[in-house]
Amino acid sequence: MKSTTIAVDLAKNVFQIAVSHHPGKVAESHRLSRSQFLRFLAERQPALVLMEACGTAHFWGRKAEEFGHRAVLLPPGHVRPYVRRNKTDQTDTKGLLEAHRNEDIHPVPVKSVVQQTLAALHRLRSAWMADRTARINLVRGLLRELGLTIPIGARHVLPRAWAVLDAPDSELPAPLRLTLGAALREIGDFETRVAEVEKQLRLLAAEMPVVKRLQSIPGIGLLTATALAAFIGDVQRFASCRRFASFLGLTPRERSSGLTRRLGRISKRGDIYLRMLLIHGARSVLLAAKRAKRPDRLRAWVLHLQATRGHNKAAVALANKMARIVWAVWRHETSYQSQPAA
């Protein structure tokens, strides 16, 4: 019984297709439009559909599964070494077929609509937070040039800046008042949008038991829990907690040879956004542990590590530990239970 593999090079309008019935051989090659590609999937017998995990890949992966195919998304960075000579759509499909034969390349799970919704909300929130920060820094800088200083902290910017604008005896030049007021209204608008996104995240999180279990872990709140549910997908694909932490870039780089083993700083691979959320959560746990009268085992461990290795290394080490706890809580479908310090 022969098995059919269909490699698809995705694009906005034109899709390159390579059909293989035997490893290493391309039996058919097609160049199809969007509507033709959808009809191609519907008319074909169930097969293995290979795609790079790039833009629109999860949408087409779900479409392929609706027609009875098995969709496999491969990381683009791992497919590129298999593209020989010049890069064309046709050589990209051949590279997909060759990369799939490598068992060390792990596929990316196809995201559901709910997971992509969560991911989109997080992307929008991050973009609006970056725009808000840019506007705040702009207002601070402009006022500082005119001798008006605002204290540290984003919460001080709007009240202090509006007070300067509304003061009748303010030293702010009249031509700047109108434009600066528009910038302050933009900051308030961004804050309103971010609050609305967080409200939507809370509504979606209420329907996901895994998010509630993840929030029982110290340092993991609504943002981190929903981001993990959106970007990780299926935690069962990680055989151990260390592989999960390594996927997030929280394990050390290694340069070993023979009997010599060299471990360096963390690899910083994987999703930057998830790693940032975990490290910020670890910093909050570390700060709260300093104020705790009787810290539990986890907090006592990180306080001892901070005393011996410093604040930043302790925070990253705690983020690594949190990632391992996330894997255990998620995989075994249980809540985190704190243990008293020895």
C-alpha positions in Angstrom: 0.0 0.0 0.0 1.6 3.3 -1.1 1.3 6.4 1.1 0.9 9.8 -0.5 2.6 12.9 0.7 1.6 16.4 -0.5 4.1 19.2 0.1 2.7 22.7 -0.1 4.6 25.9 -0.4 2.2 28.5 0.9 1.8 32.0 -0.4 -0.8 34.8 -0.6 -2.2 33.9 -4.0 -0.3 31.1 -5.7 0.5 27.7 -4.1 3.2 25.3 -5.3 2.2 21.6 -4.8 4.5 18.5 -5.0 2.9 15.1 -4.7 5.1 12.1 -3.7 4.2 8.5 -3.5 7.7 7.2 -2.7 10.3 8.9 -0.5 12.7 11.1 -2.6 10.6 11.1 -5.7 8.1 13.8 -6.9 5.3 12.3 -9.0 3.2 15.4 -9.6 3.9 19.1 -9.5 1.1 21.8 -9.6 0.8 25.6 -9.3 -2.6 26.5 -8.0 -4.6 29.6 -6.9 -6.4 29.7 -3.6 -9.7 28.4 -4.9 -7.9 25.7 -7.0 -5.9 24.6 -3.9 -9.0 24.3 -1.8 -10.7 22.2 -4.6 -7.5 20.2 -4.8 -7.6 19.3 -1.1 -11.3 18.3 -1.4 -10.9 16.0 -4.4 -7.7 14.2 -3.2 -7.8 11.0 -1.3 -6.6 11.4 2.4 -2.9 12.0 2.5 -0.1 13.6 4.5 0.0 17.3 3.8 3.3 19.1 4.6 3.6 22.8 5.1 6.0 25.2 6.7 4.7 26.8 10.0 4.4 30.3 8.5 1.6 32.7 7.8 -1.8 31.1 7.2 -0.3 27.6 7.8 -2.6 26.9 10.7 -5.7 27.9 8.7 -4.8 25.7 5.8 -3.8 22.9 8.2 -7.3 23.0 9.7 -8.8 23.0 6.2 -6.8 20.0 5.2 -7.9 18.1 8.3 -11.5 18.9 7.5 -11.1 17.0 4.2 -9.6 14.0 6.0 -5.9 14.7 5.4 -3.3 14.8 8.1 -1.6 18.2 8.3 2.0 18.4 9.5 3.6 21.8 10.0 7.4 21.9 10.0 9.6 24.8 11.4 10.8 27.0 8.5 14.3 27.3 9.9 14.7 23.5 9.9 13.4 23.1 6.4 15.8 25.7 4.8 18.9 23.5 5.0 17.2 21.0 2.7 16.6 23.5 -0.1 19.3 22.8 -2.6 20.8 25.4 -5.0 18.5 28.4 -5.8 15.5 29.1 -3.7 12.3 28.7 -5.7 8.8 27.5 -4.9 9.5 24.1 -6.5 12.7 23.6 -4.5 10.9 24.6 -1.4 8.4 21.8 -1.8 11.2 19.3 -2.4 13.0 20.6 0.8 9.8 20.0 2.7 9.7 16.4 1.5 13.3 15.8 2.5 13.0 17.6 5.9 10.0 15.4 6.8 12.2 12.3 6.6 14.4 13.6 9.4 13.0 12.3 12.7 14.8 14.9 14.7 12.6 17.7 13.2 9.5 17.9 15.4 6.4 19.3 13.8 4.4 22.3 15.1 0.9 21.4 16.2 -2.0 22.9 14.2 -3.6 25.6 16.4 -7.3 25.7 16.9 -9.4 28.8 16.3 -9.5 29.5 20.1 -5.7 29.3 20.4 -5.3 31.7 17.4 -7.8 34.0 19.0 -5.8 34.1 22.2 -2.6 34.6 20.3 -4.1 37.5 18.3 -5.3 39.2 21.5 -1.8 38.9 23.0 -0.2 40.3 19.8 -2.6 43.3 19.8 -2.0 44.0 23.4 1.8 43.9 23.0 1.6 46.3 20.0 -0.7 48.7 21.9 1.6 48.6 25.0 4.6 49.4 22.8 2.8 52.3 21.3 1.7 53.5 24.7 5.2 53.4 26.0 6.5 55.3 23.0 3.9 58.0 23.5 4.8 58.2 27.2 8.5 58.6 26.5 7.7 61.2 23.9 5.6 63.3 26.3 8.2 63.0 29.0 11.0 64.1 26.7 9.1 67.1 25.3 8.1 68.3 28.8 11.6 67.7 30.2 13.1 70.0 27.4 10.8 72.7 28.7 11.9 72.2 32.3 8.8 70.2 33.4 9.7 66.9 35.0 7.4 64.0 35.6 8.2 61.4 38.3 9.1 57.8 37.4 6.2 55.6 36.8 3.7 55.4 33.9 0.8 56.1 36.2 2.1 59.6 36.9 2.3 60.7 33.2 -1.4 61.4 32.4 -2.3 63.2 35.7 0.8 65.4 35.8 0.7 66.2 32.1 -3.0 67.1 32.2 -2.3 69.3 35.2 0.4 71.1 33.3 -1.9 71.6 30.3 -4.9 72.8 32.4 -2.8 75.2 34.6 -3.5 78.8 33.6 0.0 79.9 34.8 1.8 77.0 33.0 5.1 77.6 31.3 4.0 75.4 28.4 3.9 77.4 25.1 0.4 77.9 23.7 1.1 76.3 20.2 2.2 73.1 21.9 -0.9 72.7 24.2 -3.3 71.4 21.5 -0.9 68.8 20.0 0.3 67.6 23.4 -3.3 67.1 24.5 -3.8 64.9 21.4 -0.8 62.8 22.5 -2.2 62.4 26.0 -5.6 61.3 24.6 -3.8 58.7 22.5 -2.2 57.3 25.7 -5.6 57.1 27.3 -7.0 55.4 24.2 -4.2 52.8 24.3 -4.9 52.1 28.0 -8.6 51.6 27.2 -7.8 49.2 24.4 -5.4 47.2 26.6 -8.1 47.0 29.4 -10.6 45.7 26.8 -8.2 43.0 25.6 -7.6 41.8 29.1 -11.3 41.7 29.7 -11.7 39.4 26.6 -8.8 37.3 27.9 -10.6 36.8 31.2 -13.8 35.7 29.4 -11.9 33.2 27.3 -9.9 31.9 30.3 -13.1 31.2 32.2 -13.9 28.5 29.6 -10.4 26.9 29.7 -9.7 24.7 32.8 -6.0 24.5 31.9 -5.7 28.3 32.3 -7.2 28.1 35.8 -4.7 25.3 36.8 -1.7 27.2 35.4 -2.7 30.3 37.4 -2.3 28.3 40.6 1.5 28.4 40.0 3.3 31.3 41.7 4.3 34.0 39.3 1.8 32.9 36.6 -1.2 35.1 36.1 -3.8 35.7 33.4 -1.4 36.9 30.7 1.2 34.1 31.2 -1.4 31.3 31.5 -3.4 32.4 28.4 -0.2 33.0 26.4 1.0 29.5 27.3 -2.3 28.0 26.2 -2.2 29.9 22.9 1.4 29.4 21.8 2.2 26.0 23.2 -0.9 24.2 22.1 -0.3 20.6 23.1 2.1 20.1 26.0 2.0 16.3 25.5 4.5 16.7 22.7 7.3 17.4 25.2 8.6 14.2 26.7 10.0 15.8 29.9 9.9 19.1 31.8 13.5 19.8 30.7 12.6 19.6 27.0 9.8 22.1 27.7 12.1 24.5 29.4 14.6 24.0 26.6 11.9 24.8 24.0 11.4 28.2 25.8 15.1 28.9 25.7 15.6 28.8 29.5 18.2 26.0 29.6 22.0 26.7 29.2 23.8 26.5 25.9 26.3 23.6 25.8 29.6 23.4 24.1 31.0 20.0 25.1 33.6 17.7 23.6 35.0 14.5 24.9 35.2 14.5 28.6 34.8 18.3 28.9 31.4 19.7 29.4 30.9 23.4 29.1 27.6 25.1 30.0 27.0 28.7 29.3 24.2 31.3 29.5 20.6 30.4 28.5 20.0 29.7 24.8 17.2 32.3 24.4 15.6 30.1 21.7 11.9 29.7 21.3 9.2 32.3 21.8 10.6 35.6 23.2 7.2 36.7 24.5 6.7 33.6 26.6 10.2 33.7 28.0 9.7 37.4 28.9 6.4 36.7 30.7 8.0 33.9 32.7 11.0 35.9 33.8 8.8 38.9 34.8 6.7 36.5 36.8 9.7 35.1 38.4 10.9 38.6 39.4 7.5 39.3 41.0 7.8 36.0 43.0 11.3 36.9 44.1 10.2 40.4 45.3 7.2 38.9 47.2 9.4 36.2 48.8 11.6 38.9 50.4 8.5 40.2 52.2 7.1 36.8 53.2 7.5 35.9 56.9 7.5 32.2 56.3 8.4 31.4 52.6 7.5 28.0 51.2 10.1 25.6 49.7 10.1 27.3 46.3 10.5 30.8 47.6 13.1 29.7 50.2 15.1 28.1 47.4 15.1 31.2 45.2 16.0 33.4 48.1 19.0 31.3 48.9 20.0 31.3 45.2 19.7 35.1 45.1 22.0 35.4 48.1 24.6 33.2 46.4 24.3 34.0 42.7 22.6 37.4 42.4 19.1 38.7 41.6 19.1 38.3 37.8 20.5 34.7 37.8 18.0 33.8 40.5 15.1 35.2 38.5 16.1 33.3 35.3 16.6 30.1 37.4 13.2 30.5 38.9 11.7 31.1 35.5 13.2 27.7 34.4 11.7 26.1 37.5 8.3 27.7 36.8 8.4 26.3 33.2 9.1 22.8 34.6 6.2 23.2 37.0 4.0 24.3 34.2 4.8 21.2 32.3 3.9 19.0 35.3 0.7 20.8 36.1 -0.4 20.8 32.5 0.5 17.3 31.7 -0.9 15.7 34.8 -4.0 18.0 34.9 -3.5 19.0 38.5 -3.1 22.2 40.4 0.1 23.4 42.0 0.5 22.5 45.7 3.1 24.6 47.7 5.3 22.7 50.2 6.7 24.1 53.4 10.4 24.9 53.6 12.6 22.4 55.2 
